[in-house]
Amino acid sequence: MKTTTKIRLEKAISLINTAYRELDEIRHTAQI
């Protein structure tokens, strides 16, 4: 695997993880 592809994959994964975390926080705040 090329290094550029690997870096791109890692960036995408971290972005997805951040999005999931934000979704969880929104879900928690919505459950007041």
PyMOL Python script that loads the backbone (N, CA, C, O; Angstrom):
from pymol import cmd

cmd.read_pdbstr("""\
ATOM      1  N   MET A   1       0.845  -1.204   0.000  1.00  0.00           N
ATOM      2  CA  MET A   1       0.000   0.000   0.000  1.00  0.00           C
ATOM      3  C   MET A   1       0.880   1.254   0.000  1.00  0.00           C
ATOM      4  O   MET A   1       1.882   1.329   0.711  1.00  0.00           O
ATOM      5  N   LYS A   2       0.484   2.224  -0.807  1.00  0.00           N
ATOM      6  CA  LYS A   2       1.249   3.474  -0.841  1.00  0.00           C
ATOM      7  C   LYS A   2       1.075   4.238   0.463  1.00  0.00           C
ATOM      8  O   LYS A   2       0.052   4.122   1.137  1.00  0.00           O
ATOM      9  N   THR A   3       2.092   5.018   0.805  1.00  0.00           N
ATOM     10  CA  THR A   3       2.018   5.781   2.057  1.00  0.00           C
ATOM     11  C   THR A   3       0.934   6.846   1.984  1.00  0.00           C
ATOM     12  O   THR A   3       0.253   7.111   2.975  1.00  0.00           O
ATOM     13  N   THR A   4       0.771   7.465   0.805  1.00  0.00           N
ATOM     14  CA  THR A   4      -0.238   8.520   0.661  1.00  0.00           C
ATOM     15  C   THR A   4      -1.631   7.959   0.897  1.00  0.00           C
ATOM     16  O   THR A   4      -2.466   8.591   1.545  1.00  0.00           O
ATOM     17  N   THR A   5      -1.875   6.761   0.363  1.00  0.00           N
ATOM     18  CA  THR A   5      -3.186   6.126   0.555  1.00  0.00           C
ATOM     19  C   THR A   5      -3.400   5.823   2.022  1.00  0.00           C
ATOM     20  O   THR A   5      -4.492   6.021   2.554  1.00  0.00           O
ATOM     21  N   LYS A   6      -2.339   5.336   2.685  1.00  0.00           N
ATOM     22  CA  LYS A   6      -2.446   4.996   4.110  1.00  0.00           C
ATOM     23  C   LYS A   6      -2.755   6.246   4.924  1.00  0.00           C
ATOM     24  O   LYS A   6      -3.613   6.218   5.806  1.00  0.00           O
ATOM     25  N   ILE A   7      -2.056   7.344   4.629  1.00  0.00           N
ATOM     26  CA  ILE A   7      -2.281   8.597   5.359  1.00  0.00           C
ATOM     27  C   ILE A   7      -3.712   9.080   5.127  1.00  0.00           C
ATOM     28  O   ILE A   7      -4.383   9.540   6.051  1.00  0.00           O
ATOM     29  N   ARG A   8      -4.169   8.967   3.871  1.00  0.00           N
ATOM     30  CA  ARG A   8      -5.528   9.396   3.542  1.00  0.00           C
ATOM     31  C   ARG A   8      -6.550   8.573   4.310  1.00  0.00           C
ATOM     32  O   ARG A   8      -7.539   9.105   4.813  1.00  0.00           O
ATOM     33  N   LEU A   9      -6.302   7.268   4.396  1.00  0.00           N
ATOM     34  CA  LEU A   9      -7.200   6.375   5.138  1.00  0.00           C
ATOM     35  C   LEU A   9      -7.237   6.762   6.605  1.00  0.00           C
ATOM     36  O   LEU A   9      -8.308   6.846   7.205  1.00  0.00           O
ATOM     37  N   GLU A  10      -6.053   7.000   7.186  1.00  0.00           N
ATOM     38  CA  GLU A  10      -5.996   7.355   8.609  1.00  0.00           C
ATOM     39  C   GLU A  10      -6.734   8.663   8.869  1.00  0.00           C
ATOM     40  O   GLU A  10      -7.430   8.796   9.876  1.00  0.00           O
ATOM     41  N   LYS A  11      -6.583   9.633   7.960  1.00  0.00           N
ATOM     42  CA  LYS A  11      -7.288  10.909   8.130  1.00  0.00           C
ATOM     43  C   LYS A  11      -8.791  10.694   8.068  1.00  0.00           C
ATOM     44  O   LYS A  11      -9.537  11.256   8.870  1.00  0.00           O
ATOM     45  N   ALA A  12      -9.237   9.877   7.112  1.00  0.00           N
ATOM     46  CA  ALA A  12     -10.671   9.605   6.966  1.00  0.00           C
ATOM     47  C   ALA A  12     -11.214   8.927   8.215  1.00  0.00           C
ATOM     48  O   ALA A  12     -12.290   9.279   8.699  1.00  0.00           O
ATOM     49  N   ILE A  13     -10.467   7.948   8.743  1.00  0.00           N
ATOM     50  CA  ILE A  13     -10.905   7.219   9.940  1.00  0.00           C
ATOM     51  C   ILE A  13     -11.017   8.166  11.126  1.00  0.00           C
ATOM     52  O   ILE A  13     -11.986   8.096  11.882  1.00  0.00           O
ATOM     53  N   SER A  14     -10.042   9.048  11.300  1.00  0.00           N
ATOM     54  CA  SER A  14     -10.092   9.980  12.433  1.00  0.00           C
ATOM     55  C   SER A  14     -11.265  10.949  12.277  1.00  0.00           C
ATOM     56  O   SER A  14     -11.908  11.312  13.262  1.00  0.00           O
ATOM     57  N   LEU A  15     -11.541  11.365  11.039  1.00  0.00           N
ATOM     58  CA  LEU A  15     -12.685  12.253  10.803  1.00  0.00           C
ATOM     59  C   LEU A  15     -13.987  11.557  11.161  1.00  0.00           C
ATOM     60  O   LEU A  15     -14.868  12.148  11.787  1.00  0.00           O
ATOM     61  N   ILE A  16     -14.104  10.276  10.752  1.00  0.00           N
ATOM     62  CA  ILE A  16     -15.317   9.510  11.063  1.00  0.00           C
ATOM     63  C   ILE A  16     -15.459   9.357  12.568  1.00  0.00           C
ATOM     64  O   ILE A  16     -16.558   9.501  13.105  1.00  0.00           O
ATOM     65  N   ASN A  17     -14.351   9.064  13.258  1.00  0.00           N
ATOM     66  CA  ASN A  17     -14.397   8.909  14.716  1.00  0.00           C
ATOM     67  C   ASN A  17     -14.861  10.200  15.381  1.00  0.00           C
ATOM     68  O   ASN A  17     -15.668  10.167  16.310  1.00  0.00           O
ATOM     69  N   THR A  18     -14.352  11.338  14.907  1.00  0.00           N
ATOM     70  CA  THR A  18     -14.759  12.625  15.469  1.00  0.00           C
ATOM     71  C   THR A  18     -16.249  12.862  15.233  1.00  0.00           C
ATOM     72  O   THR A  18     -16.957  13.334  16.123  1.00  0.00           O
ATOM     73  N   ALA A  19     -16.718  12.534  14.039  1.00  0.00           N
ATOM     74  CA  ALA A  19     -18.136  12.722  13.719  1.00  0.00           C
ATOM     75  C   ALA A  19     -19.009  11.873  14.635  1.00  0.00           C
ATOM     76  O   ALA A  19     -20.036  12.337  15.131  1.00  0.00           O
ATOM     77  N   TYR A  20     -18.592  10.618  14.857  1.00  0.00           N
ATOM     78  CA  TYR A  20     -19.368   9.742  15.741  1.00  0.00           C
ATOM     79  C   TYR A  20     -19.421  10.312  17.149  1.00  0.00           C
ATOM     80  O   TYR A  20     -20.468  10.279  17.796  1.00  0.00           O
ATOM     81  N   ARG A  21     -18.290  10.839  17.630  1.00  0.00           N
ATOM     82  CA  ARG A  21     -18.234  11.402  18.973  1.00  0.00           C
ATOM     83  C   ARG A  21     -19.190  12.591  19.074  1.00  0.00           C
ATOM     84  O   ARG A  21     -19.912  12.730  20.061  1.00  0.00           O
ATOM     85  N   GLU A  22     -19.191  13.448  18.050  1.00  0.00           N
ATOM     86  CA  GLU A  22     -20.081  14.613  18.053  1.00  0.00           C
ATOM     87  C   GLU A  22     -21.537  14.172  18.026  1.00  0.00           C
ATOM     88  O   GLU A  22     -22.377  14.761  18.706  1.00  0.00           O
ATOM     89  N   LEU A  23     -21.843  13.133  17.240  1.00  0.00           N
ATOM     90  CA  LEU A  23     -23.215  12.613  17.184  1.00  0.00           C
ATOM     91  C   LEU A  23     -23.645  12.111  18.550  1.00  0.00           C
ATOM     92  O   LEU A  23     -24.776  12.350  18.973  1.00  0.00           O
ATOM     93  N   ASP A  24     -22.747  11.414  19.246  1.00  0.00           N
ATOM     94  CA  ASP A  24     -23.067  10.909  20.584  1.00  0.00           C
ATOM     95  C   ASP A  24     -23.365  12.067  21.529  1.00  0.00           C
ATOM     96  O   ASP A  24     -24.316  12.006  22.309  1.00  0.00           O
ATOM     97  N   GLU A  25     -22.553  13.124  21.460  1.00  0.00           N
ATOM     98  CA  GLU A  25     -22.769  14.276  22.333  1.00  0.00           C
ATOM     99  C   GLU A  25     -24.116  14.930  22.030  1.00  0.00           C
ATOM    100  O   GLU A  25     -24.842  15.318  22.945  1.00  0.00           O
ATOM    101  N   ILE A  26     -24.444  15.049  20.755  1.00  0.00           N
ATOM    102  CA  ILE A  26     -25.726  15.653  20.368  1.00  0.00           C
ATOM    103  C   ILE A  26     -26.873  14.796  20.889  1.00  0.00           C
ATOM    104  O   ILE A  26     -27.869  15.320  21.388  1.00  0.00           O
ATOM    105  N   ARG A  27     -26.729  13.474  20.771  1.00  0.00           N
ATOM    106  CA  ARG A  27     -27.775  12.569  21.238  1.00  0.00           C
ATOM    107  C   ARG A  27     -27.970  12.730  22.739  1.00  0.00           C
ATOM    108  O   ARG A  27     -29.101  12.727  23.223  1.00  0.00           O
ATOM    109  N   HIS A  28     -26.859  12.870  23.486  1.00  0.00           N
ATOM    110  CA  HIS A  28     -26.954  13.020  24.942  1.00  0.00           C
ATOM    111  C   HIS A  28     -27.630  14.342  25.312  1.00  0.00           C
ATOM    112  O   HIS A  28     -28.430  14.394  26.246  1.00  0.00           O
ATOM    113  N   THR A  29     -27.309  15.403  24.581  1.00  0.00           N
ATOM    114  CA  THR A  29     -27.914  16.696  24.899  1.00  0.00           C
ATOM    115  C   THR A  29     -29.389  16.698  24.529  1.00  0.00           C
ATOM    116  O   THR A  29     -30.187  17.372  25.180  1.00  0.00           O
ATOM    117  N   ALA A  30     -29.764  15.956  23.494  1.00  0.00           N
ATOM    118  CA  ALA A  30     -31.167  15.914  23.072  1.00  0.00           C
ATOM    119  C   ALA A  30     -32.027  15.182  24.097  1.00  0.00           C
ATOM    120  O   ALA A  30     -33.233  15.412  24.183  1.00  0.00           O
ATOM    121  N   GLN A  31     -31.403  14.302  24.871  1.00  0.00           N
ATOM    122  CA  GLN A  31     -32.163  13.519  25.854  1.00  0.00           C
ATOM    123  C   GLN A  31     -32.255  14.242  27.196  1.00  0.00           C
ATOM    124  O   GLN A  31     -31.826  13.721  28.226  1.00  0.00           O
ATOM    125  N   ILE A  32     -32.815  15.438  27.168  1.00  0.00           N
ATOM    126  CA  ILE A  32     -32.949  16.183  28.427  1.00  0.00           C
ATOM    127  C   ILE A  32     -34.240  15.775  29.127  1.00  0.00           C
ATOM    128  O   ILE A  32     -34.546  16.285  30.205  1.00  0.00           O
TER     129      ILE A  32
END
""", "prot")
cmd.dss("prot")
cmd.show_as("cartoon", "prot")
cmd.util.cbc("prot")
cmd.orient("prot")
